[in-house]
Amino acid sequence: MLAALSLLGQGGHTIVQVWPWLALVGFMAWALYWRPKVVVSAGGVRVVNVFRTLDIPWPAIQEIETKWALTLGTAFGTVRAWAAPAPGRQLLHRARPSDRKIGGYRRGDTARPSDLPQSDSGAAAQIVRQRWSHHREAGHLDHAKLEYDRLPSRWNWDVVIGFAVIAPLAVLSLNV
């Protein structure tokens, strides 16, 4: 409230200088932290990153890793999910010893912090691994053929256009 009264007291000139920067910070927070997601469906995994959305069919997935973030090794290359980053080492120290025992997909029984279900990358990887294993065990991936030459992806035009409009306005407000 005090900031709003201060801006109104300074006049329209200050509002024109400040609001584009507030809009840019708010838009960046939305684009970087709220919009990215990992969606698991019957057809595969959709990874919505900041600027691109990638649709990965189950037959294309070859490896699921969590070292830096949820990373899917595919027949088309590597896909990292912005929405599921690996945590710092503090999570491993706070985890109970029983939480660190994760088996079934890696040599050794001790999990890295990024594999723990309490982390974003670990929770996402656990869901993807369960669904992928279910498809493999049911035989759906035994003789599967890829439908595409490249990974289906598309630009997130709302984010691209938002940055293209708001960022120059913020820079122009410096000269007002």
N, C-alpha and C positions, 0 to 999 in steps of 0.2 A: 504494500500500500504506500509506504514511504517512497519507494522507488518510482511508483506511478505518479505521485504528487510532485516529486522532484522533476520528472520528465515534463509534466504539464507546466510546471513553473518556469522551466527553461524555454518553453515554446516549441513550435513545430520543427525548428531546425534540429534540435537534439533528438526528437522522436525519429526524424528521417535518418539520422546517423546511427541510432541504437537499434531500432526494430529490425533492419535487415540482418544484423549480427545475431540478434536473439532468434530470428527465424532460422538462420543457418545452423546455429548450435542445436536448436530443437529438431530440425530436420535431420541433422547428422546423427543425433541420439536415436531417433526413430529408425533411420536407415541402417545404422551399425548394430544396434542392440535389440530392437523390438521386432523388426521385420524378418531377419534371417531365421530360418527354421529347417528342420529335417522332418519330412512326412513319409511314413512307412505305409504302403498300401499293398494290395494283392498283386499289383503289376510291377512293383519295384520301390525304389527310394527316390523321393524328390528332395533335392538339396537346393534351398533358396538361399543364395549368398547375397552380398550387397548389390552387385551389378548383374549377376547372371543366375538363372534358374536352370538346373540340370535334372533331367529325368533319367534315372539309371534302372534299366530293367534287371530283374533277378538273374537271368542268365549271364549278364555282363559282369557281375560282381565276382571277383577272384580272391580278394583279401579284405579284411576289415582290421584296421589299425587305429590306435588312439594316442600315438606318441606325442604329437603336437596339437592335434585336434582329431575329431572323427574323420578318418581318412579311408576312403574306399578305393582299393586297387581294382580297376576294371580292365576289360579287354581294350578299352579306348584310352586308357591312361589313368592318372590319379586324380581323385576328386576330394577336396577338403571342405568340410562343412564349417562355415563361419559361426554357425549357431551353436556348435558343440566343441568349444576349446578345451584343451587339457588344463587342469588346475595346477597350482604350484605344489611344491613338496609338502607344504604344511598339512594338506588334506591326508596324506599318507601317515603322518605322525599322529593326527587326531583320530584316525580310523582304528577300530578295534581289530585285534589280531584275526578274529573270525572273518572280518570284512576283506582282509587281504588275501584270503584263500579263494582264488577263482581258478577253476580248472576247465579242461575240456577243449581248449583251443590253442594252447601255447605250452611250450615246455616249461617246467617249473611251476610251482604252485603260488608263488607270491606275485601279487598284482602290482603294477605301477599305479601311481596316483590317477593317471588318466583312464585306467581300467575300472576303477571303483564305481559302483552304481551311484554313489553320492555326487559324483562329478558329472558335468554336462556331457563330456565325451564318453564317459563310461556308461551312463544311462542310455544314451542314444545307441552306442555300440551294442549294448546288451539286447535292446529291442531288435536292431537290425540282424544281429547274429541269431537270435531265436527264430525270427521269421525265415531267414536264409537257410538255417539248418532244417526247419520244417519243410521247406520246398525241396531241399536236397534229399532228405530222408523219404519223402513221398515219391521221389523219382521224377519230379517235374523238371529238374535241371539236367537229367542224364544225357539226353540227346537234343538239348535245346540249341536253337540256332538264333543268332543275332539278326534282328530285322534291319538294322541300320549300319551304314559304313562309319558313321560318327555318332558320338553321344548326343541324343536330343537335348538341345539347350536353347535358351532364348534370353535376350536382354531384358532386364527389368527397367523398361522405359520410364516408369513413374519416378524411379530414383535418378536415372540419368538426366531426365529433363528437369527434375527438381534441383539437382546440383547445378545444372547449366543455367538455370534462371536465378536461383537464390545467391549463389556465390558471386557472380558479377555485380548483383545489386549491393551486396555487402561491400565489395571493393569500391564500387562507385560512391557509396555513402561516405567514404573517407574524404572525398573531394568536395562534399557539400558544405 
